[in-house]
Amino acid sequence: MSRKRSSDPAKPCTFSMASSLHTRLNNHLSFEMSRSAWIASAIEAKLSGESSNDSLEHWTTDELLQEMLYSRFKDDQNNAGAIKEMIRTIRLLL
């Protein structure tokens, strides 16, 4: 007896992204999480008009730390090492 075919089969998709975005995605995903499922979910949310950026309750601690690193401090090259060390320390404390 064979398995029933899906009514909405998955299609492979290849696309490019900036290295910094790829790094952020890798830092966000845990070992057990599926990258494909996460990206499909993000596309679904965007197409349906949802926005996970409206409140902080939808952000993980790691996402908040990444935003601190990449957005607020990205132009401050003099303190980049200190900032990375601070974020690593905060992660260890959480």
Secondary structure as UniProt FT lines:
FT   HELIX           19..28
FT   TURN            31..32
FT   HELIX           35..47
FT   TURN            48..49
FT   TURN            52..53
FT   HELIX           56..58
FT   HELIX           61..67
FT   HELIX           68..72
FT   TURN            74..75
FT   HELIX           77..79
FT   HELIX           80..93
//
